[in-house]
C-alpha cells in the first residue's frame, strides 16, 4: 500500500470520525420522549374521546326502612363551609376498653369520595368497577341499609382511585359531580332524575389529573359548578335545569381539584375559586351575577386540591401540594370595586402548608397538617395565626405525625384521620397540642383521605375501599 493511499484512508477515517462526533454532540436523544407528568398516568381516554353518557339512566330501589333523625351535613366542609360542626350533641372524648362503637361498615369502589347527610340518610357517590358506572347511593345512617341508587355508565380506569367528591344536598335536591365531570341533579327523597350536565361535552374542559375533585355547591336552590374550558363557572336552577348565568373564561383557566367557596365581603356575596391558572371571585347575586368581581394570576399552580380559606377581614389563605407552598392575599373594596394583593408567599418548609385537605379556621387561628416537604414539621398538625402563617404557634410534635387524611372540629374536639385508618381525637387549642385518644378504626386501612361527615353524633369516615359509621354519642 502506497503512502498516498494510507494518507487518503487516514483523512477519510478522520473525517468520518469528526462527523460522527459532531452528530453525537448535537443530536437530541430525548426529542421523541414524552414527559411523565405526575398524575398523567392512566388518565383514561382523555378529552380526545368523549363518551356519550346518559346521566341518571340507571335506578334501583332496595328498601324504604331507615330511622329518621334531625341533623344534617349538607356538603363539603358542612353547611357553613368551615369544617366545624355546630351540633349541640355531646361526643365522646375516648373509647375506653370496649373500643369505638362501630355501627356498620360498607365496601365501596376504590376512591376518596365522602358523604353528605340529611336527617338519617347518607348519600355517597361511588364508582362500581364491575358495572363500570357512577352511582349515587342512599344509605340509612344508623344501620347502613342501602335504600336506592341512581347512576350512569361511564368508562373509568383506576388512577389512584376513582370517585373523589362529596354530594351537595338540600331538603329538595342532591347534586353530584362524577370523576369525569358529569353533573347529576336528583330529587333528594326519591332519587328521581332532575337533570344532568356533561361538563366536558358542554364546555370543552380538561378533566383534572386523578379525575374531578371539585365538590358541588347548592345555594338557594341553584347549583354552582366551576367548569373551566369555554366558561369559568355556571349556575343551574336545580328545579328546572335552566342555566341562570355562565362566567366568561377569557384566560382559559382550567378546572382544579379545589371547590368553590361562598364568601361575603365589602357588601357583596361572591363565589371564590382557585382554578389552574389563578384565583378569582364571581358575583353571586345582583345585576352582575356571574361576572368576575376580581382575579389574580399571582397564585398559579398545576395541582390545587385545598380550597380557599376566606377570613372575615378580607384575607384569603391559599395552599397546595407538590412544593407549591402557600400564599396570603388581601382583598379590598372601594365603592363597589375590588382589588386583590399578595401579602406573603412561601415554601412549604417555611410555614403552614397543606397538600390535600383545607385548613380549619377556629378561634382566630388556622389549623392544618403539614405536607411531606414541610421541613422539620412535616406531617404534623400545626397551629398558626392567619396574620403570620409562617410563624408556627405550636405543632403536634415528631411523635404525632399524620398523613393526607381529613380533620375537623366538633363538640370542642378535633378529629383527625391518618392514612391507615387511625382516628385521633385532640382538644383544639391556641396554646398547645392536647391529644385525648388514638385508635385504629379500619384494619389494613389505606389512603383514608375522604372528608368526614357528622350528624346526630354519627361519624362517617372511609379509606380507599371501606366506609365506616361510628356512634360518638356520649352514652
N, C-alpha and C positions, 0 to 999 in steps of 0.2 A: 504494500500500500504506500502510495507516494505521500510526501509531506503535504502537498496541496490537498489531497483527498482527506488527510487527517484533519487539516485546518477547517475544511468545509464541514466535516462531521461535528467538530467541536463547536463551530459557530452555530450550526443548526440545533445542536443539543442545548447550547446556552440560550438560544432564542426561545426554544420550546419551554425550557425551564423558567425563563423570565416571564413569559406569557402565562404559564400555569400559576406561578406565584402571584402575579398581578391579579389574575382572575380570582384566586382563592382569597386574597386580601379584600377584594371589593365585592365579592358575592354576598348576598344576604340569605343564609340558610333558613331563616325563620319567616321568609316573606309569605309562605303559604300556611303558616301556623295560625290558629285561632286562639286568642287569649281566653283562658279558662277563668271567667269571672266567678266570684263566689256567688253561689245560688243559681247560676245559669245552667247547672246540670239538671237534666231530666225535667225540664220545664213544661213538658207536654208538647203539644203541636205548635205552640206559639201562636202568633196572630196571622201567620200566612194562611192557616186553615181555621176557619171559624165554623164550629159545629152548629148545625141547626138544632136548637134546643126548645122543646115545648115545655116552657116553665110551668110547673104545677100539674103536669099531666097525670101523675100517679097519686092515688089516695087509698089508704087502708084504715079502717076503724076496728079497734080491738076491744075496747071496754068503755064504760061510762062511769066507772066507780073511782072516786077519789074523795079525800077528806078536804072540804073547803076550809081555808084559813083566811087570815085577814091582811097579811103584809105582802109587799111586792119588792122585786129587784128588777127594774124595768129595762135596763140597758147596760152597756159597757160602763163600768165605774159607778153604777147606781143612778138614781133619779136626779141627783144634783151633780153628777159627773165628777165627783171628788173622791170616790172610793172610801167614803166614810158612811157607815150605817147610822141612821138617826133613830133606829128602833129602840123602844124602852125595854125590850126583853133582856133579862139578865142572863149572861152567858158564863159558862164555867171558866175558872182560872186554870184548871188542870183536870186530868182524867183519873187520878187515883189508881188503885191496884187493879180495878176492873178494866181500865183502859177506855178508849173512846167508844161512845155508843154509836156504832155504825148501823144505820137503819137499812141501807141497801147499797149494792154496787152493781154496775152495769158495764158490759163490754161495748165499746164503740169502735168505729173506724179510726184508723190512725190519724191523729191530728191534735189540735190545741184549741178547739172551739169551746167556749164557755156557755153557761146557761143564763137565761133570763127567767124570772119567776113572777107569776101572777096568782095570788090568793090560793095557794095549794097546788098549782100546776107549774111544772118546769118545762121550758122549751129550749131545745138544743138542735143546732144544725149539724148533721152528721153525714159523712160520706160512706156509703155502703159499697165496699170494693167488689163484693160478689155480684150485686145488681148493677154496679157501675152507675150509681145515681146519688145525687144530693137529696137528703130527706130532712125536713123539719119534724122533729119528734116531740110529741106532747106527752109528758110523764107525770104521774102522781108524785108530788114532792115527798109525802110521808112514807110511801112503800115502794116506789119505783115501778109501779104498774104503767105500762105504755097504753095510752088511750087511743091515739091515732098518729098517723104520719102522712105527710104530703111532700112530694118531690118530683124530680125530673131526671131523665137520663143525661149524663154528661161524662165524657171520657177524661179521666184524670190519672196521670201517673204519679206514683209516690215521689214526693220531693220533700223529705223530712216532714212527712205527714201531709194531709190534705186540708181539711177544714180548719179555719183559724178564727172565725168571727163569732160575735155574740148577737142574737136577735135583739131588736127593739120591740117592746110590747106595750100596748095600752089596753084599756078595757075593751076596745073595739077591734084593734088591728095588731098584726105581727108583721114585721118587715125583716127579711134576711138578705145577706149578700153571700153568695157561694164562692168557692175557691177561684172560679173563672169569671167572676164579676156578674153573675146572674142574680138580679134582684127579684124577690118574690114577696108579694103582699097578700096576706090571708086574713080572714075573719078569725079573731083570736079564739073564740069559744068553739066554733065548729070546724075550723080548718078549711072553710070554703074559700076557693080561689077568688081574689080580687083582681089583681093584675100582675104582670111580670115585665121586667126590663132587662134586655141583654145589652149591658153597657159597652162591651167590645163591638158588637154589631152596630149599635146606635151612635157611638161616639168615637169609634176607631182608636180606643185607648190601648195601652200596653198592660197586660196582666203583670203585676209586680213579681219579682223573684219570690219563690216559695209561695206563690198564689196570694189571693187577696187577704189582707189582714185588717182592712178598714171595717169598723162596726157601724151599722146604720144608726140613724137618729130619727126619731119621730117627734116633731114639735107642733103641738096644737093640730094634730091630725094630718100633718104634712111630713112626708119622708124627705130627708135631706141626704143626698148622696154626692160625694166628691168623685167625679168621673175621670178627670184627666182627658186627654185626647182633644177632640174638636171643641169641647166645652170644659170648664173647670168644675162646675157644680150644678146640680139640678134639684129643684123642689117639685115633688109629685104629690098630688092630692090622694091620700090613702083610700078615700071612698070611691073615687071615680077613675084614678089612674091618669088624670089630666096633669100635664106639665105646667106648673104655675109660672116658673121662670127658669132660665138657663144662664149661667155665668160665662161670659167670654173667656177664652184662654189664648190670648194673642202670643204669649211666650212659649206655648206648647209644653207647659209643665205637666209632669206625669203623676199618676196615682202612686201613692206610697202606702206603707202599712199603717200609717198614722190615721187616727179618726178625727172627725170634725167635732170641735168643742164649742158650745154656745158660750157667749160672753157678753155682758152688758157693761159699757164704759162710755163716758162722755155723753150720756143721754141716748146712746144707740145700742140696740141689740144687734149682735153680729155672730157669724159663724167663722171661727178661726181654724185654719187648716195648714198643715205643713206637707205640701206635695214634694216630689223630687224636682228641685229647681229653685225653691224659695219658701216663703211663708206669706200668707195673705189672710184677709178677713172680708167676708161677703155680707152685705146688708141683709138682715133677717126680716125686716119689715119696712113699711113706708113706701113712698112712690118710687124709690130707687132699689127696692128689694131685688136681690140677685146680682147687684152691681158690686164691684170691688171697692171697698172703702179704703183699704191700704194694702201695700205689699212691699216685700223686701227680698232681694236676692242674696243678702248677706249670709243667710242660713241656707246652705245648699249642699246636700249630701245624697249619695246614691241609694242608701238603705236607711230609712227612717221608720222606726216602729213606735217609740213613745209618742204620746200626743202632747200638744202644748199645755202648759200649766199657766193659766191666766190668773194674775193676782189682782186684788181689789184696787191697788194704786196704779194699775196700768202696766206693771212689769209683766213680761212673759218669759218664762223659763222653758228652754227647749234643749233636748239632749238626744243623742243617738249613739249606736254602737259602731263597731269596726273602726275605732280610732277617731271618730268624729268629735267626741267630747261634748261640750255644752256651750250654750250661748244665753246670755241675759239681755233682753231687749226692753226698751221703754216706749210705750205707746202714749202719745199726747194728742189732745183735742183742742182746737181753736176755732170757734164759730162754725162748728159742724165739720171742719176739715181735720183729718187725722194724719199724723206723721209717726214714723217708727224709726228709732235709732238703736244702734248696738251699744250696750253699756260695757259688756265684757264677753270674751270668748277665750276658751282654754282647753287644753288637752285633758283626757280622762284622768291622768295621774295627778292633776293639779286641783281637783275639786269635785263636787258632786256630779256624777255622770251615771247614766243607766243605758243598758243595751236594748232591753226589750220592754220592760214594764215602765209605766208612767209614775213619776214621783208623787207622793201624797203631801198635800199642804195641810198641816194641823197645828193649831196654836201658834200661828205666825212662823212656823218652821217647815222646811222641806225634808222629807224622809225618802231615802232611796237606797237601792243595793248597787254597789259599785261594780263595774264590769271587770272582766278578767285582766284588762290592760289598765286597771285603776291604781297601779303602783302598790305601795305598802298596804293600802286599804282595799285591795281587790277582793271582790265577793263579800265584802262586809256591808251590813246595814249602817248607814251614816245619817247624821242629822246636821243640817246647816241652816243659817238664816238666809232668806232669799235675797237680802241686800248684798250679801257677800257669800255666794255659794262655794267659793274657793276655800273658805275657812271652815274646817270640819269642827263642829261643836263637840260631837262625840262619835265614836264608831263602836260596833259590836265586838271588836277585838279579833285577833287572829284565831281564837278558839271557836268563834261563832261566825263562820262564813256560810254564805248561801249561794244560789245559782241564778238562773234566769226566771224562777218561778214568781208567782204573784204575792202581793202583800196588801192588806187593807186594814182599816180600823173599825171596830165595833165594840160597843159597851166598854169604852175606855181601855181596850186591849188591841194590840196589833197582832194580826195573824200572818204568818209567813210560811210559804210552802217551798221547800227545796226541790231541786230537780228530781231527786229519788223518791219523792212522796213523803218526806218527813215534814210534819207540821210543827211549827214553833209558835208559842204564844208569849208575847212580850208586853210590857207596860209602856205605852208611849210616854215619852218624857223629853223635855228640852234640856235635861241636865246630864243623864247617863242612860246606858243601855241596861234594862232590867228584864231578864228572862224569867218567865214563870213556868213554862212547860215545853217539852220537846218529845215528840212521839212519832214513830213510823206509822203512817196510815195505809200506804199502798206497798205491799211486799213486792220486791223486784220492780219498784217504780222507776220510770224512765221519762225524762223530758216532761216533767209536771209543770207546764208553763201557762195553762189556761187561767184567766182571771177567775176569782171567787164570785159566788153569788150567795146571798144570805137573806132569809125571810123567816119570820116566826121561830127563830132560833135554829133553823136547819141550814147547815152549811154545805154547799155543793163545791166539790173540787175534783180535779182529774189529772191523770198523767196522759201519756200519748195514746193509751188504749182503754183505760178504765175510769169511769166516773163513780164517785163515792158520795154518799149523803151521810153527814154526821149530825146527830142531835146534840147541840151545845147548850140546851136549856138547863138552867140550874134546877135540879130535882128537889 
